[in-house]
């Protein structure tokens, strides 16, 4: 087994660990006030911005980086056995990497923008928050955790 295959396997294990950790975080630790009013939700987000930013960075950006390594390892492994399929899979994998990383960046930058706007107009900030969620989920949905735990709404 060559080095890239070994690194690809390790990257896949890190991706699994990130996915499971996200379930644990949102299921056991994240106590988003779903039934609160908009102002209370933004106070919560403001107080937990750093933690949420780190989780988004891990869930999307780090996951995307590990995914890039995995895509390369799978391509290398399959290129001689099924060259056309390997190329096609690699194209989709690379696109997915870009979308997942972009989603994480949009989530973190959007969080800051929403928190800033919430100080001026909570209603507009909530509308922006829903739009950001839609974009993030549409581009690089690593998981439906945010919806499952009432995170954005």
N, C-alpha and C positions, 0 to 999 in steps of 0.2 A: 504494500500500500504506500503510495507516494505521499509526500508532505501535504500537498493541497487537499487530498482526500481526507487526511486526518484532521486538518484545520477546518474543512467543510463539515465534518462530523461534529467537531467541537462547537462550531457556529450553530449548527442545528440544535444541539443541546442547550446552548445559551438562549436561543429563540424560544424553546420550550419552557425554560426557566422564567423568561420574561413574561410569557403568556400566563403561566400558572401564578406567578407573583402578582400580575395585574388582577387576576381573579381574587386572590387573597386580599390584596389591598382594597379593592372596591367592595368586596363582600364583607370583610371583617373590620376594616379601619376607617373607610371613607363614610362619613355620616352627613352627607349632603342634605340640607333641610328642604326636602321636596315640597312639603306643604306650606312652607314659609312664604311671606310676600317677597317681592323682588328686592326690596332694600335689604332684608335679612339675608337673602341669598348672596347678594353682592358683598355684604359684610363678611360672610363666611368665605367667599372666594378670595377676598382681599387678605383675610387672616391666614389663608392656606395657599396663597399663590406660589410660594417657593416649593412647597411639597408637590402641588399639582404640576408645576413646571418640570420638576425632576421626573415625576411619573410619566408625563407626556414625552419628555426627552428619551426616557428609557423605552417606553412602550412603542414609540414610533421611530425615533432617529437611531437609537442603538439597535433595535430590531431590524431596521432597514440596512444598517451596515453589516450585521451578521447575515442577513438575507443575501447581500451582494456576494459575500464569500461563498455562501452555499450555492448560489446560482453558478458561480465560476467552477466550483468543485463538481457539480452535477454535469455541467457542460463538458468538462474535461473527461469525466467518467464515461459519458455517453457518445462523445463525438465520433468515435470509430465504429460503434455498433449501430447507431442510427443518426447519421450526420444531419439530415434535414430536420428531423424531429428535435434533435439537440439544439440546432440553431433557432428553430421556432420557439422552443421552450426558453432559451436564453433571452430572446427578444422580449418575451412576456415577463420573464423574471427581472430583467433590467428595468423595464417600464414600471413594474410593481415596486421595485426598490425606490425609484424616483418619487412615485406617488406616496409611498409610506413616509419617506423622509419629509416630503413637502407637507404632508398632513400634520406631522408633529410640529414642524416649524410654524404652520398656520395656527395650530392650536395654541402654542405658547405666545406667539405675537398677538393673536386675537384675544387671549386671556388678558394680557396687559392693556390692550385697547379698550376692552369691555370694562375693566376695573376703572380705568381713567374716565370713561364716559359715564359710568354709574354715579360718579360724584356730581355730575351735572344734570343727567336725565336718566333715571332708572328704567323708564319704559323703553326709551330708545336703546339703552344698553342691553335690555333683555331681548329685544328684537335682533340686535346685532349678534348676541350670544347664540340665538337659534340659527341664524344664518351661518355663523362660523361652524357650529356643530354640523350643519348639513353639508358644508364644504368638506370638513375634516372626514366625516363618515363616508361621503361619496368618493373622495379621492383615495383614501388609504386605509379603509376600515380594517385595522388589525384585529379588532374584536368589537363585539356589540356590548361591551361592558358598560359603557357610558349610558346606554339606554336601559340596560338591564337593572341598573342601580339608580335610575332617575337622576343621573348626574347633571344633565344639561337643562332639564325642564323643571 
